[in-house]
Amino acid sequence: MRVLLTGASSGIGFSLAKELTLKGACVLATARRLDRLEQLVEQTRHHPGKLNVLDGDLTSSAHRQRLAKWCQEHWGALDVLINNAGAGAIGPFEQASADRLRRVMEIDFFAPVELTRLSIGLLRAGNRPAILNIGSVLAHRAVPNKSEYCAAKFALRGWAESLRVELAGFGIEVLMLSPSTTRSEFFDSLVDTHSDNKSRSLGSMSPERVAQLACRVLIQSKRDMILSFGGKALVIMGRLFPKLTDRLLEKTSVDSKPIQSSDR
Ligand SMILES: NC(=O)c1ccc[n+]([C@@H]2O[C@H](COP(=O)([O-])OP(=O)(O)OC[C@H]3O[C@@H](n4cnc5c(N)ncnc54)[C@H](OP(=O)(O)O)[C@@H]3O)[C@@H](O)[C@H]2O)c1
């Protein structure tokens, strides 16, 4: 299996690269931090030649084209594209810059979508081809103070739903994994976010566990797997009782509340 994996320098992507090479896949792993990608190569040295790395910024069209060219030249086809790279932002929409919205949309939406466009031809030549998008519980139910991130992940899910039907005739599956809070570097790499703005969640999962479940999504061709009890509860509650969910979220989102006149 030939896999192109983005966001492989930390968290879910790092664990997934290891899991895939352990299972015998050939992986082209990418991210900006070359030192981290080299650590990955070191940690998978028992499977020589299985893991290749190309560092670069995925929001750059030139880097995306370099990735597709590498797959064309070395493999002539692609079996799996995993759109995992991503970044979040926290804080009230009104107080954020327009730049924050654009940066979140660039990495969480435009980059995976445009990499996919470049990869479809390669996937058509692949074996049991699939695109796995790493979404989020927040692609199913939005929460306050993460409006840019929720918008990007909702957009990704909507785009994937459309693409799933478009590509069915070519035998390319479009799959999704929607994690909830995961103990990665995600909350240390937030876009344009004040350090006072914290995220709250009920429990968290390890990136290793999320990586194992991502492999399960691929093996079992799961359309969209939502992770964790808390994640599923939020999504179901949001569907059944949307107004009550709004009220509960309003009450619990105290960390990034807009500044009141009495606070000034
Ligand atoms: N952690 C959570 O609680 C959580 C919950 C739900 C969904 N997710 C999703 O899971 C995915 C993986 O996140 P994670 O939790 O593993 O976070 P992470 O540890 O911060 O990993 C993010 C990865 O994306 C890469 N990346 C970010 N910006 C990039 C850019 N401009 N160009 C290339 N690569 C870039 C990072 O690499 P470099 O910095 O080296 O470029 C890193 O490898 C994301 O799509 C995220 O939205 C995470």
Ligand as a Chemical Component Dictionary entry (heavy atoms), coordinates in Angstrom:
data_LIG
# 
_chem_comp.id                   LIG 
_chem_comp.type                 NON-POLYMER 
_chem_comp.pdbx_formal_charge   0 
_chem_comp.three_letter_code    LIG 
# 
loop_
_chem_comp_atom.comp_id 
_chem_comp_atom.atom_id 
_chem_comp_atom.alt_atom_id 
_chem_comp_atom.type_symbol 
_chem_comp_atom.charge 
_chem_comp_atom.model_Cartn_x 
_chem_comp_atom.model_Cartn_y 
_chem_comp_atom.model_Cartn_z 
_chem_comp_atom.pdbx_ordinal 
LIG N1  N1  N 0  -5.609 17.308 18.922 1  
LIG C1  C1  C 0  -6.918 17.373 18.943 2  
LIG O1  O1  O 0  -7.541 17.571 19.998 3  
LIG C2  C2  C 0  -7.691 17.163 17.656 4  
LIG C3  C3  C 0  -9.094 16.947 17.755 5  
LIG C4  C4  C 0  -9.811 16.759 16.581 6  
LIG C5  C5  C 0  -9.179 16.770 15.348 7  
LIG N2  N2  N 1  -7.838 16.983 15.283 8  
LIG C6  C6  C 0  -7.207 17.021 13.941 9  
LIG O2  O2  O 0  -6.184 16.040 13.869 10 
LIG C7  C7  C 0  -5.221 16.438 12.892 11 
LIG C8  C8  C 0  -3.819 16.251 13.474 12 
LIG O3  O3  O 0  -3.666 17.115 14.592 13 
LIG P1  P1  P 0  -2.824 16.710 15.884 14 
LIG O4  O4  O 0  -3.774 16.649 17.017 15 
LIG O5  O5  O -1 -1.966 15.544 15.629 16 
LIG O6  O6  O 0  -1.972 18.066 16.089 17 
LIG P2  P2  P 0  -0.399 18.363 15.973 18 
LIG O7  O7  O 0  0.378  17.496 16.875 19 
LIG O8  O8  O 0  -0.302 19.845 16.181 20 
LIG O9  O9  O 0  -0.051 17.979 14.464 21 
LIG C9  C9  C 0  -0.389 18.814 13.390 22 
LIG C10 C10 C 0  0.460  18.416 12.177 23 
LIG O10 O10 O 0  0.101  19.274 11.071 24 
LIG C11 C11 C 0  1.296  19.807 10.528 25 
LIG N3  N3  N 0  1.072  21.130 9.956  26 
LIG C12 C12 C 0  0.473  22.207 10.544 27 
LIG N4  N4  N 0  0.521  23.270 9.718  28 
LIG C13 C13 C 0  1.178  22.849 8.588  29 
LIG C14 C14 C 0  1.562  23.487 7.383  30 
LIG N5  N5  N 0  1.283  24.780 7.133  31 
LIG N6  N6  N 0  2.223  22.763 6.446  32 
LIG C15 C15 C 0  2.516  21.467 6.670  33 
LIG N7  N7  N 0  2.170  20.794 7.782  34 
LIG C16 C16 C 0  1.523  21.494 8.730  35 
LIG C17 C17 C 0  2.278  19.878 11.709 36 
LIG O11 O11 O 0  3.607  19.831 11.234 37 
LIG P3  P3  P 0  4.663  21.044 11.192 38 
LIG O12 O12 O 0  4.328  21.985 12.298 39 
LIG O13 O13 O 0  5.985  20.363 11.340 40 
LIG O14 O14 O 0  4.470  21.629 9.831  41 
LIG C18 C18 C 0  1.933  18.588 12.443 42 
LIG O15 O15 O 0  2.643  17.507 11.873 43 
LIG C19 C19 C 0  -5.563 17.885 12.516 44 
LIG O16 O16 O 0  -6.242 17.904 11.279 45 
LIG C20 C20 C 0  -6.494 18.331 13.628 46 
LIG O17 O17 O 0  -7.382 19.328 13.180 47 
LIG C21 C21 C 0  -7.075 17.176 16.405 48 
# 
loop_
_chem_comp_bond.comp_id 
_chem_comp_bond.atom_id_1 
_chem_comp_bond.atom_id_2 
_chem_comp_bond.value_order 
_chem_comp_bond.pdbx_ordinal 
LIG N1  C1  SING 1  
LIG C1  O1  DOUB 2  
LIG C1  C2  SING 3  
LIG C2  C3  SING 4  
LIG C2  C21 DOUB 5  
LIG C3  C4  DOUB 6  
LIG C4  C5  SING 7  
LIG C5  N2  DOUB 8  
LIG N2  C6  SING 9  
LIG N2  C21 SING 10 
LIG C6  O2  SING 11 
LIG C6  C20 SING 12 
LIG O2  C7  SING 13 
LIG C7  C8  SING 14 
LIG C7  C19 SING 15 
LIG C8  O3  SING 16 
LIG O3  P1  SING 17 
LIG P1  O4  DOUB 18 
LIG P1  O5  SING 19 
LIG P1  O6  SING 20 
LIG O6  P2  SING 21 
LIG P2  O7  DOUB 22 
LIG P2  O8  SING 23 
LIG P2  O9  SING 24 
LIG O9  C9  SING 25 
LIG C9  C10 SING 26 
LIG C10 O10 SING 27 
LIG C10 C18 SING 28 
LIG O10 C11 SING 29 
LIG C11 N3  SING 30 
LIG C11 C17 SING 31 
LIG N3  C12 SING 32 
LIG N3  C16 SING 33 
LIG C12 N4  DOUB 34 
LIG N4  C13 SING 35 
LIG C13 C14 SING 36 
LIG C13 C16 DOUB 37 
LIG C14 N5  SING 38 
LIG C14 N6  DOUB 39 
LIG N6  C15 SING 40 
LIG C15 N7  DOUB 41 
LIG N7  C16 SING 42 
LIG C17 O11 SING 43 
LIG C17 C18 SING 44 
LIG O11 P3  SING 45 
LIG P3  O12 DOUB 46 
LIG P3  O13 SING 47 
LIG P3  O14 SING 48 
LIG C18 O15 SING 49 
LIG C19 O16 SING 50 
LIG C19 C20 SING 51 
LIG C20 O17 SING 52 
# 
